[in-house]
């Protein structure tokens, strides 16, 4: 039986609670997950989490039946139980998506966001499969179009927290134009990019962030292209919050996601996310030998030129906040039409089009 949460314009506008449907709407349904083929890998990821999280916040190592309440309490804050999905991730053993998934859930719980005030938009790719693994309001967009859908949702109801979960190909390849446009407009959305430097879902082709010379299925003699610089691109497009995290450091990544969500304006968190299956170079070991925390090295994230210089560190890879504009004014706050209420709370009956159409009738 399929049990899913639906996002409709009515839900966005009125802030109603999710529709959980089954053959019997008035009884709790117990859903037993499919056989867990990745228990060994998940146990390894839990060990990473246990080293970086409070004891009571690491995910469970077993897969008990998940009880789905068809009528959850209205206006409840997101908690670990409310995030539980009956579907366990289908990612490969060792995938960095597990670390990102854990950090995102930690951030949502710690920020105590009301369930009806959050929407997550997912792109297409391994990262986008997270749409089935988070029990929240969500929208699964077309390839490269996650950002544009998120901008539309935020424009319709700016009271919502809108998060985009997408990959490096989805964002910096197919969705590059939307990425630049959203930054220039300073739309108040949080973009979490799973940067594994390869197209993983399509089995290992060169991506926009793949290092030059890397051999992949699409470049058997080595990639002839220079990889793009996501952090540098965000700086030149005037993004007002720019950070980077690492899937192997869940506590740090959790803090980056929290800071991004709380920032008023466009927020980018580019995340080093190892792909065990198709990227044998950029592994957990590779990153742990090279990454360092900008803030622990007394870097102040208020100077674009200094931030730009840090984007060219290749021997040592900086994580943390590159730049944050403390005076950021998000797109919706610059529009007088939205000062009092969002579009979803305005009535079309209040709009008088007589003068506008007069020349044509």
C-alpha positions in Angstrom: 0.0 0.0 0.0 1.4 3.4 -0.9 1.1 6.1 1.8 2.3 9.5 0.7 2.0 13.1 1.7 0.6 15.4 -1.0 1.5 19.1 -1.7 -1.3 21.1 -3.3 -1.9 24.8 -3.9 -4.5 24.7 -1.2 -1.9 23.3 1.3 0.6 26.0 0.4 -2.0 28.7 0.7 -3.9 27.7 3.8 -1.2 25.9 5.8 -3.3 22.8 6.3 -1.8 19.6 7.5 -0.8 16.8 5.2 -3.2 14.4 3.6 -2.2 10.8 4.5 -4.5 8.4 2.7 -5.2 4.7 2.9 -8.1 2.4 2.5 -9.3 3.4 5.9 -8.9 7.1 6.8 -9.9 6.6 10.5 -7.4 4.0 11.6 -3.6 4.1 12.2 -1.7 2.1 9.6 1.4 0.2 10.4 3.9 0.0 7.5 6.7 -2.5 7.6 9.7 -1.4 5.5 11.1 -3.6 2.8 14.2 -5.7 3.6 17.1 -3.5 4.6 19.9 -4.4 2.2 22.1 -1.6 3.5 22.1 -2.3 7.2 25.9 -2.8 7.3 26.5 0.5 5.5 24.0 2.3 7.7 25.7 1.0 10.8 28.9 2.5 9.6 27.2 5.8 9.0 25.7 5.7 12.5 29.2 5.4 13.9 30.1 8.6 12.1 26.9 10.2 13.5 27.6 9.0 17.0 31.0 10.7 17.0 29.5 14.1 16.0 26.0 14.1 17.5 24.5 13.9 21.0 23.8 10.3 22.0 20.1 10.7 21.7 20.1 12.1 18.2 21.9 9.3 16.2 19.5 7.4 13.9 18.5 3.9 15.0 20.5 0.9 13.7 17.4 -1.3 13.3 14.3 -0.9 11.2 11.2 -1.2 13.3 7.7 -0.9 11.8 6.8 2.7 11.2 3.4 3.8 12.5 1.8 6.5 10.3 -0.8 8.6 12.0 -3.4 9.8 9.4 -4.4 12.7 11.6 -1.2 14.3 13.0 -1.6 17.2 15.5 -2.0 20.5 13.7 0.8 23.1 13.9 3.1 20.5 15.5 6.8 21.2 15.2 8.9 18.9 13.1 10.4 16.1 15.2 12.2 12.8 14.5 9.0 10.8 14.6 7.2 13.1 12.2 10.0 12.9 9.7 9.9 9.1 9.6 9.0 7.6 6.2 8.0 4.0 5.6 10.6 3.8 2.9 14.3 3.2 3.6 16.8 4.9 1.2 17.9 3.0 -1.9 21.3 4.7 -2.0 24.4 2.7 -2.5 26.3 1.4 0.6 28.7 4.2 1.7 26.9 7.0 -0.2 27.4 10.4 1.2 23.7 11.1 0.9 23.2 9.3 4.2 25.3 11.9 6.0 23.5 14.8 4.3 20.1 13.2 5.1 21.0 12.9 8.8 22.3 16.5 8.9 19.2 17.9 7.3 16.9 16.0 9.7 19.0 17.2 12.6 18.7 20.8 11.4 14.9 20.6 10.9 14.4 19.2 14.4 16.7 21.6 16.2 15.2 24.6 14.5 11.7 23.5 15.6 10.0 24.5 12.4 6.2 23.9 12.3 5.3 21.2 9.9 2.9 23.3 7.9 5.6 26.0 7.4 8.2 23.9 5.5 8.3 22.8 1.9 11.3 20.8 0.4 11.7 20.8 -3.3 13.8 17.9 -4.8 15.6 17.8 -8.0 16.3 14.7 -10.1 19.2 12.5 -9.2 20.4 10.3 -6.3 19.8 13.3 -4.0 16.3 13.8 -5.3 15.4 10.3 -4.2 15.3 11.8 -0.7 11.8 12.9 -1.6 10.6 9.4 -0.6 12.6 9.3 2.6 11.4 12.5 4.4 7.8 12.8 5.6 7.3 16.5 4.9 5.5 18.6 2.4 7.5 18.2 -0.7 7.6 18.7 -4.5 9.7 16.5 -6.8 10.6 18.8 -9.7 11.9 18.1 -13.3 15.6 17.8 -13.9 17.2 21.2 -13.4 14.0 22.9 -12.4 14.0 22.5 -8.6 15.1 26.0 -8.0 12.5 27.6 -10.2 9.8 25.7 -8.5 11.1 26.7 -5.1 11.1 30.3 -6.2 7.5 30.0 -7.3 6.4 28.4 -4.0 8.2 31.2 -2.0 6.7 33.9 -4.2 3.2 32.4 -3.6 3.6 32.2 0.2 6.7 33.9 1.7 5.7 32.7 5.2 7.1 29.2 4.2 10.6 28.0 4.7 11.6 26.6 1.3 14.5 24.2 0.9 15.9 22.8 -2.3 17.7 19.4 -2.3 19.6 18.8 -5.6 22.8 17.5 -7.0 25.7 19.1 -8.7 24.6 18.1 -12.2 21.0 19.1 -11.5 22.1 22.5 -10.1 25.3 23.5 -11.9 24.4 21.7 -15.2 20.8 21.5 -16.3 19.7 24.1 -13.7 22.5 26.6 -14.0 20.4 29.4 -15.4 17.9 29.1 -12.5 20.8 29.0 -10.0 22.2 32.3 -11.2 18.8 33.9 -11.5 17.7 33.0 -8.0 20.9 34.4 -6.5 20.6 37.6 -8.4 17.1 38.1 -7.2 18.1 37.1 -3.6 15.0 34.8 -3.4 14.7 33.5 0.2 15.3 29.8 -0.4 17.9 27.5 0.9 19.8 25.4 -1.7 21.6 22.2 -0.5 23.8 20.8 -3.3 25.0 17.2 -3.1 28.3 17.7 -4.8 29.8 14.3 -5.6 31.5 15.5 -8.8 29.8 12.9 -11.0 26.4 12.0 -12.4 25.6 9.1 -10.1 22.1 8.1 -10.9 22.9 7.6 -14.6 25.9 5.4 -13.5 28.9 7.7 -13.5 29.2 10.3 -16.2 31.3 13.5 -16.1 29.5 16.3 -14.2 30.1 20.1 -14.2 32.3 19.8 -11.0 34.3 16.8 -12.3 38.1 17.5 -12.1 39.8 17.8 -15.5 41.4 14.6 -16.6 39.0 12.4 -14.6 38.1 9.2 -16.4 34.4 8.4 -16.4 31.9 6.4 -18.5 31.4 9.5 -20.7 35.1 10.5 -20.8 37.1 7.2 -20.9 40.3 9.1 -21.8 39.8 11.8 -19.1 37.5 14.8 -19.0 38.9 17.6 -21.2 36.8 20.3 -19.4 37.8 22.5 -16.4 35.3 22.1 -13.6 33.2 25.1 -12.6 33.7 26.9 -9.3 30.3 26.9 -7.5 31.4 29.1 -4.6 33.1 31.6 -6.9 30.1 31.6 -9.1 27.8 32.3 -6.1 30.1 35.2 -5.1 29.9 36.8 -8.5 26.1 36.4 -8.7 25.8 38.2 -5.3 24.4 35.3 -3.2 24.0 36.6 0.3 24.9 33.4 2.1 27.5 31.0 0.8 28.8 28.0 2.7 30.3 24.5 2.2 30.0 21.4 4.3 31.1 17.7 4.2 28.9 14.7 4.5 31.4 13.0 6.7 31.2 15.8 9.4 27.5 15.6 10.3 27.6 18.0 13.3 29.3 20.8 11.2 27.0 20.2 8.2 24.0 20.4 10.5 25.1 23.9 11.7 25.7 25.0 8.1 22.2 24.0 7.1 20.7 25.7 10.2 22.5 28.9 9.5 21.4 28.8 5.8 17.7 28.2 6.7 17.8 31.1 9.1 19.4 33.5 6.7 16.9 36.1 5.1 17.7 35.7 1.4 19.3 33.2 -1.0 21.5 30.6 0.8 23.8 28.1 -0.8 25.4 25.1 1.0 27.6 23.2 -1.4 28.3 19.8 0.2 31.2 17.5 -0.5 29.3 14.2 -0.8 31.4 11.1 -1.6 30.1 8.7 -4.2 31.5 5.3 -3.4 30.3 3.6 -6.5 31.3 5.9 -9.4 33.9 8.3 -7.9 36.9 6.4 -6.5 39.0 9.5 -6.1 37.0 11.9 -4.0 36.4 9.5 -1.1 35.9 10.1 2.6 39.6 9.6 3.2 40.4 12.1 0.4 38.3 14.8 2.0 39.4 14.1 5.6 43.0 14.6 4.6 42.3 17.9 3.0 39.4 19.8 4.5 39.7 22.5 7.1 37.2 24.7 8.9 37.3 28.4 7.8 35.8 29.7 11.1 38.2 27.6 13.2 41.0 29.4 11.3 39.6 32.8 12.2 38.2 33.6 8.8 35.6 36.3 8.8 32.8 35.7 6.3 32.2 39.4 5.4 34.8 40.1 2.7 34.1 38.9 -0.8 37.6 39.3 -2.1 39.1 37.1 0.7 36.3 34.6 0.1 37.0 34.5 -3.6 40.7 33.7 -2.9 39.6 30.8 -0.7 37.7 29.2 -3.5 41.0 28.5 -5.3 42.4 26.4 -2.4 42.9 22.9 -4.0 45.5 21.2 -1.8 43.5 22.2 1.3 39.7 22.3 0.9 37.9 24.9 3.1 34.5 24.2 4.6 32.4 26.6 6.6 30.9 30.0 5.7 32.6 31.8 2.9 30.3 34.9 2.8 27.3 36.2 4.6 25.6 39.5 4.1 24.2 40.7 7.4 22.1 43.4 5.7 20.4 41.0 3.2 16.9 42.0 2.0 15.1 39.1 0.4 13.2 39.4 -2.8 9.7 39.3 -1.3 10.6 42.0 1.3 11.4 44.4 -1.5 7.9 44.3 -2.9 5.4 46.7 -1.4 2.5 44.4 -2.6 3.7 41.7 -0.2 4.3 43.9 2.9 1.1 42.9 4.7 0.4 39.4 3.5 1.6 36.8 1.0 -0.1 36.2 -2.4 -2.0 33.2 -1.1 -3.8 35.4 1.4 -4.8 38.0 -1.2 -8.1 37.8 -3.1 -8.3 38.3 -6.8 -11.5 40.1 -6.2 -9.5 43.0 -4.8 -7.7 43.5 -8.1 -9.3 46.0 -10.5 -8.2 45.4 -14.1 -10.6 47.9 -15.7 -8.0 50.6 -16.4 -5.4 48.1 -17.7 -7.7 46.5 -20.3 -9.6 49.7 -21.2 -7.5 50.4 -24.4 -8.3 46.9 -25.7 -12.1 46.8 -25.3 
